[in-house]
Amino acid sequence: AIAAMIGEGIEGTERVLSPGKGRGLRALKEFKVGDLVFACPAYTYVLTANERGGFCEFCFTRQEGLSKCGKCKQAYYCNVDCQKGDWPMHKLECSAMCSYGENWNPSETVRLVARIIVKKKMHPERTESERLLALREFESHLEKLDNEKNEMNQTDIAALRHFYSRHLDFPENAALNELFAGVNCNGFTIEDEELSHLGSAVFPDVALMNHSCSPNVIVTYKGTVAEVRAIQDISPGEEIFNSYIDLLYPTEDRNERLIDSYFFTCDCKECTTKSKDKAKMEIQKTLSTPPKQKEIQKMVKYAKNVIEEFRRAKHYKNIFHNDLLEICELSLEKMGSIFEETNVYMLHMMYQAMGVCLYMQDWDGAMRYGEKIVKPYSVHYPPYSLNVASMYLKLGRLYLGLEKKSLGVKALNKVWFALKSGFQHTF
């Protein structure tokens, strides 16, 4: 049955050559908002190391009282069936984690690539994750990689050879280089309903879709299956577009990110009209003299630097969460001298501050930031955005935890409203 299915592609869609964009996916029938366009099981996937113990490594079910692997005591499962199902992948790491102990630290990309190599060997024919696009067709854009990216690939290849030497037959270096570059361009991160990172995966058919900053579908996850749902009505003959990036930021920033990660710029309606940029870059209305263009540019530069500084600081081993919160508060104070609170750079740092508060269990602090973020999010993001829905969800849960029942119910109702009834089961 699967073989027949692979030959037939995905019902209601077809693979096409998209003008100026290479391959793409086109609708052959009408899809209404909330409709499931297609589902794609992961070709391979890996649970992120930080979530071990809370989720089953095999099916990504979240529950208490999972059973752990008797040997390494690091991988957790629902039951024996899940443990057996995961063994071909887990055995790559089980004994290595025991022998390396604290020194076992391959990146998530390395862990995913190791699994891809095993999967290719176990299953050389096309899988049900490749009904339209095969993994071997992934674009790697090798010729476009700068020195920094090439070095990162070499580091990853060295780590792969180091940590997985016992169980893997390694392809040649050139093939590995191509594989890492392809995974960096075409891999996905699996997130939970609050958009917390759960793991990394490859979904070839989902990777076929081209990008737009006003997408007509979103991708949500059910365990290790990706579901593609319409967030605009789609007519037969229209191309199906997903967004590859966070759409909060202004056009210039989005395109910088697209070039850096995916090697193209976007020419969607939002990128040509820049209709949301002014609101995203809102300047304080209460200032007696409006700031000069030069001052604004300087503050934007500061904002981008502090965002990057914070991203790095989060990964420092010995940093205290109070210090992280201080970076957020000081930068908000400085940016607030020119930017309105609805400005996306302000919102970015408020979101980081909210995350730190949640980690420190400062529920009141997290709630105060969430309340400032949620309405501007609804303005800046497209309709039916997961970012908006997950922010209402976080706020709703905070309110209920703080015994603010009616506010909690209101916020949780907005989750459904943000995603309309078609998406209810994904939350």
N, C-alpha and C positions, 0 to 999 in steps of 0.2 A: 504493500500500500504506500509506504514511504517513497519507494522508487517512482511510482506513478505520480505521486504528489510533487516530487522534485521536478519531474519533466514538465508538469503542468504549470509551474510557477505559482503565483499567489492569486487566488480568485479575486476578480474585480480590479486588478492592477496589471500593468505591464512594464517591463524594463524598456527604457528608451534612451536614445542619445539626446541630451538636452542642449539646446543651442548655447554654445560658449561655456557649458558646465560639465561636459563629458557625460558619463552615464547618469541616469536618474530613474525615478519611478513615476508612472503616470496612472491616473485613475481611469478605469474603463466603465465605472458605474457611478451613481450618485452616492455620496456619503453625507449624512447629516451630522451636525454638531453632536459629539458624544458617541458616535458610531465607532465600533472597533474596525479599523481598516485591515489590520492583520496582527497576528501574534507570532513571535519568533523565539524559540527556545535558545538559550546560550549555546554557542559552539563549544566554548570552554569558559570557565569562570573561576574566581578565587575569592574567598571571604577575607576581608581585610584583617590583619593580625590584631588590631585593637578591639575587634568585636568578638574575638574568640570566647566561647563560654556562654554567650548570650544568644547565639544563633547556631543552627545546625549547619555544618560545613557543606553538606550535600544539597539540602533543599532550601536553605536560608530561612527556615521557620524560626521565629523568635519565641522561645518559651523557657520557663524555669525548669530546673532539674534535668538538663540534658545529660547523657552519659558520655564520659570521656574515653578517648583511645587509651587502652591499658598500657601501651608501650611508651608513647611520648607524653601522654597526659596533657596535651595541648589542643587537640582537636575534639570537638563535641558533636554528638549526634542525637537525633530523635530516638533511634532504635537501631537494631542490628541491620535491618534492610538498608537504612541510610549509610551506615558505616561500610557495609559491603559495597554499596553503589559508589562510594567515594574512594574505595581503596586503590584503584588504578592510579588516581591522582595523589592521594595522601601518601602512598608509599614512596613517592619521590622525595618527600620531606621528613617522614616519620623518623627514620634512623639518623638522618643528618641532623635533625633538631636535637636528638639525644647526644650525638657525638660532639657537635659544635657548641651546645649549651648557649650561654650568653652571646657567643660570637656568631650565632646563626642570624644573619640579617639581610637576606636578599630583598631588593625592592619589590613592590607589588607587581611591577611590569615584568621583572625577571621571573617571578613565580607564575605569572600568567603565560609567559612565553614557554616556560618549561612544560606547562600543561598542553599548550598547542602542539608542541613537538610530539608528545605522547599520543595525543588525539589523532594527529595525522597518521601516525604509525598504526594505531588501533583501527582506524576508520578511514582508509585511503579514498574510498568513494565519497560522493557528495552526501551531505547530511541534511536533515530537515531544517537546519538553520541556513542552508544555502540554496533555497529554492530559486532565487533569482541571481544572486551574486556569490561566487565561490571565494573562499578565503584566499586561494592562490591568486585571485584577480585584484587583491587590495593594491591600491596605489601607495608606493612608499616615498615618492618625491625625494629619493636619495640625492639626486643632483642638486637639490635646493638646500640641503642641510648646511648650516654654518659650522664653524669649528666647535663651538660649545655643544651643539647637538650631536655632532660626530663623536666628541669626547664622551658625552653621556652614554651614547650607544656602546662605545668601546668598554666603558666601565661596566655597563650592564652585561655585555658578553663575557667579560672576565668573571663577573660574579656568577653568571649562569654556569660557566665551566668549573668554577670553584665549588659551588654548593651542590651541584647536581651531577657531578662526574660519575657517581656510582650507577645511576639508573638511566642515563640518557645516552643515545648515540647522537653525537652532535653533528649537525650539517656543517659544511664549510663556513668559514668566517663571512664570506660574501653573502651567503644565503641567510646567515644569522643577522647580519647588518640590515638586510632587506626586511627580514621578519620583524625586528625591533622597530624599524622606521614605519612599517605598515601598521603595527599595533599602536604606535603613538598617534598615527593619523586616524585610525579607524576603530580604536578601542572605546569602550563605554565604561562609565562608573555607574554601579548600581547604588541607588539611594533609597532610604526608607521614606515614610510619609512625611517626615519632618525635614527631608532632604539631607539627612546625615549620611555620610559615606559608609556603605556596607561592603563594597568590594569592586572588583574590576572584571570585565567580561568582553567576549567578542560576539557580536550579533551581525553576521555578514549581511543578511537581507535588510536590516535596519540601516546599516552603513551605506547602502545603495542610495538612500534619499539624499538629495542636495539640500544645502542650507538656505534659509531665508530669515531675515530679522522680523518679518511678519509671517511666521509659519502657519500652515493650515493643519498641522498635527502636533501632538506631543507624545513623548514616550514615557510610559510608567512601567513599574516592575511588579510582577506577582511572583514571589520566590525568585527563580532564576530565568523566568520567561519575560521578555520585553513585550509590552502591548502598545501598539500604535493607534492612537485615537484622534478623530477629527475634532479640531477646535474652531473650524470654520466650515460652512457648507462647501462641499467639493463637487464640482460637476464633472461628468465624463469628459475625458480629454485634457483635464487640468493636471499640471504636475503637482506631486505631493512633496511638500517641503517641511523639514524639521529644522529646529534651531540647534546649532552646534555649541552655542555659547550662552552665557548669562546676558539677557537682553536689557539689564538695568541701565547700562552705560550709554553715553552719547555716541553718535555715529563714528567719529574719529577713533575713539577707544575700541569700539567693537571691531573695526576693520584692522586696527593694529593687532588685536588678539587673533583675528582670522588669518592674517598674513603670517604671524609668528607660529601658530599651531597647525594651520591647514593650507597655507601657501596660496591663498586667493583673497580678493576683496569682493564684497557683496554689492550687487546693483539692484537690490529689492526696492520697493516703493519707499520704505522707511529710510533707506540709505540715500536715495536720490532727493527726497523732499526734506529729510531731517526734521520732520514735523514735531518730534518730541524733544529735540535737543534743547530748546530754550527753557522749557520747564525742568528738564533734567539738570540744567546748569544755573538754576535760579539764584539770583543775587539778592541780598538783604534789601527789603523795601524801606526799612526804617532809618537808613543812613541819611544824615543831613546832606552830604555831598556824595553822589554816586561814585563808586570806585572807577579809576581809569582802567582802560583795557589792559595796560601793562601790569597793573596790580592784580587783576583777575587772572591773567596768564601765569603770573608768579605763584599765585595761590593754587592754581590747577596743578602746576609743576610740584609744589609742596605736597598736595593731596596724593598725587600718583606715587611720590617717593615714600610717603608715610604708609600708604597701602602696601607697598612692596616691603618696607622695613618690618611692618607688622606680620606679614606673611612669613618672613624669615624668622622673626622672633618666636613665633608659635612653635617652630621646630627645634628651638634651642633646648638642650637637655635640662639645664639647671634654672630655667627662668621661672620666676614666681608669677602666679596669676594676678596678684596685685600689681605687678609691674606692667603686665599686659593691659590691665584695665587703665593704668595711668597713661600709657601711650594713647589709648583711645580717648580718654578724657581731655588730655592736653591738646591733642590734634583737633578734637571737636571744638575746643575753646578757640584755638587759633583760626580754624577755617570759618567758625561762626562769626568772625569779625567782618567777613565779606559774603559768605554763602548763607542762603536761607536754609532752614532745617530740612526742607524738602529736596535740597540739592543732593544728587546721587552720591557725591563723595562724602557728604555728611552721613547719608543713610548707610553707606558701606561701613563706616567706622562705628555707627550705632549698632549695626548688625553684629559686628565683631564683639563689641562691648556686651551685647545681649548674650552672645555665646559664652563669653568669659563668666558673666553673672550666673548663667545656667550651670556651668561647670562648678562654680564656687557655691552653688545652691543659694545664691542671693536672689530669691524669687521676686522680691519687690523691685529690685534693680532691673532684673530681666523684663518684668512687666512694664516698667516705665519706658524702657527702650522700645519694646514691642509696640506699645501704644503710639509712639512717635513714628514708627516705621510703616505701620500697616496701611494707612490711608494713602500716603504718597506712592507706595508700592502699587496700589490699585490703579494709580494714574500712569505710572511710568511703564508698567508691564503690559503686554497685550492681554486681551480678555482670556479667561480660562487658564491663567498662569498657575503652574505648580508653586512658584515662589510666593504668590499671594495666598493661595490656599494653605500652604504649610505654615505661613506666618499666622494666619487666623487659628490654625490648629494649635500651634505653640502657645499663643495667647489664651485660647480657650482652656487649655490644660492648666496654664498658670493660674487663671482666674478660679477654676474649680479647686485647685490645690490651696488657694488663698481664701477659700470659702466665699468667693464672690459669685454665687451660683447664677444669678440672672445674666451677669456679664459673660460668664462662661458659656451658657447656653446660646446667647446671642452670637458670640464669636464662632462657636462650633457650627451654628446654622449657616454662618457666612462661608464656612469651608464648602458646604454643599452648594451654596449660591455661587461661590467663586468657580466651582467646577461644574455646576448644573447637574441634574440628576443622572445624566449618562455616565458620570464618572464615579458614582457613589461607591461602587464595590471596590474601587482601587484604594479607598482610604479605610 
